[in-house]
Every structure is written in C-alpha cells, then in structure tokens.
C-alpha cells in the first residue's frame, strides 16, 4: 500500500509539474496570484512534440475508450481521460483533507450537505468545465501558446522523463493517473493559455487595458493602496539603536537642507529622485543602489504610523515636510498608486471576473456513459493498476519492503 500511495501522489503531480493550474478548480485558480506570461504578444508555435505511446487505461478499467465524451461544456466535449483525471485528483485531495487518506474516506457519508460520491463528481465536473472554458476562450480570441510556452512545457516534460529513467517508465507513470501523453500535454497547455488570455485582454497593451484612472480607482477601492517614495535620513544605527544627540541633530539638519532644495526647485519631482538616490539611507543593495527606487506600495498598517499618516495627508505628486519616525527623518513623495504590481493585480482580478462570468453562463450536458461513473469503483480499479505499475517503476522498493516486513 505504501508504494501505491507513492505512485498515486507522483502520478497526480505529473500534470502539476508542467502547469500550475493543472488539477485546480476555478476557485483555486481565482485565488491564485498569476505570474505574467513569458510574452505579451502570443504567437503560435508550430512545434509538434512526439508522443509517447501508452495503453488506454480508461478502456482497460471501464471498458470504453479514453476519448469518449462524458460531458460537453457549451458544446465542447470533455473526454473520459480528462474528466477521470480530475475525479482522481479531487478524490485524493478531498480524502486527504477530510479523512487523512482515501482508505479512511467514508464513501457513504456526506460533505457540505451532499453525499460523498455526488460531491466528488460535481467537483470534477467543475474542474473539467473550467479547463474547457479556458480552451474555448483562447480559441475565440485567437490566443495560442507562444514558442517560449511550448519550449518550457517540452523542457519540463523531458525533465520528468529523464528523472524517471526514460520514456518507458514515463509511459507507466502517466498510466498511473489514467492519462495518455497527449492528454497530459493537453492539460498542461491550459496554464500558459490562461495567462496569455489574461495578458491579451487585460495586460498593459491588452484589448481591455485599464486607463490610469481605472488603475488608481482599483488600487484605492480594492486595497486602499498607497504608493510613496521617500528620502530617509536615519537617526538610528543598523541595529536600530538611537544615534547620539549630536548625530541626530546633524541628521535633522541634512534632511532640512534637502527639503529646502526641493522647495526651491523648478522641477521638484525630478530633483526628488536625484536627492533620494544620492542621500537616502533606506535599504540598498551591495552595489549601493536603492532597494526600492520606485517607492513602496502599501496598505493600512504595513508602514510605521507616522509614515502612513503623512502619506495619506498628501495629494498625488505632493512632497511632505519633514516627517519624524522611529527610524529618522523622512521626506515623502506621494504618487498615484499605479505601478507594475497594481497593473498585475488589476489583470488578475479582471481575469478572475471573466472566469466567473464564463462559469456562470456555461451550459454543461452529460452523457449516458457519464451516468455510469462511480468514483469509488473507478478509484479502486485505478489503485489496483497502480500496484502493478509500482512494481515496475520501483522494483527495488518492492524487494526492500518484502525484506523488511516479510509481506508480499
């Protein structure tokens, strides 16, 4: 049983290794903080990765081909192998959460007011629906994988094959989760497609790119976000111990002189950056450059009270008087809360909203074959297959287990 658990965990991770959304339902994807796509201008890739052949696990276990349509989402078919992948993933995830393991799962119990089997089926349908909708939306918009996307997926796949010890073991590996190589790659392609859609629509140059006013409104309303640069002249040492009275007086004099220069300047915003880069005693890298030259994006309670209060009192692009905090004297420049972090958060939220809309309006229809699926029956059949596969993938552990326990 230990080997079966290991192969189950490894196989279900196979898609995850090559795509962070694989196995996630729509809520998990919505809660995630995406990373920008490698390219802001998706271009089709013509790369055709040779497939590794493997037996049809679905047909072996359930008697019908893996490409059988079990349901449709807005008319787009979801194959048996993909739906059953999600069903297996959901089963093991839910079981681990509520019971500690599948072996301890009460198949006849209830979860969130419904019986366990129905709960698992519905959760798998939701995940399959999400994937189908992302593919369909990408097709509608003409968004594809980039060459960089495909190269990354190919590289990760080859890495898995190498770690397993060759294509023969990889073929066993994907069988353990009920997938073909083509099915595995199809699942993994959804992750970059998701972010390419996000960038195509809501990125800086996207079709629905936000205006600066929309970004400011988003930052203020959704996160109460503030953005500010500052020139800091410290009154504490590196251990945050106070400097001498003489040193503190000198720090104040230096800060006052810098402020006087800013007040007298015809272009105080440009001068602010010059003085900040030269004099600020905020964090710096080893080469001497400031750690936060573009300022700090923060919300309530993330900065010392004096700094936050002074920032809130300023208009955008206004420079403060001297502000004293436990760290020293600050000269603060408040900026409109528009930077790459805000743009990414806006794009993420907009994509989440789009997915919610797509999910809410989707039409899902199931087939007669779908109605025959029983989560417990399928999982037990797959588990037995994994026992067979484990002996081929990890023969040394089988031998070791027999030697140590005396069990067959």
Secondary structure by P-SEA (a helix, b strand, c coil): caaaaaaaaaaaaccccccccccccaaaaaacccccccccbbbbbccccbbbbbcccccccccccccccccccccccccaaaaaaaaaaaaaaaaaaccccccccccccccccccaaaaaaaaaaaaaaaaaaaaaaaaaacccccaaaaaaaaaaaaaaaaaaccaaaaaaaaaaacccaaaaaaaaaaaaaaaaaaaacccccccccccaaaaaaaaaacccccccccccccccccccccccaaaaaaaaaaaaaaaaaaaacccaaaaaaaaaacccccccccccccccccccccccccccaaaaaaaaaccccccccccccccccccccccccccaaaaaaaaaaaaaaaaaaaaaabbbbbccccccccaaaaaaaaaaaaaaaaaaacaaaaaaaaaacccc
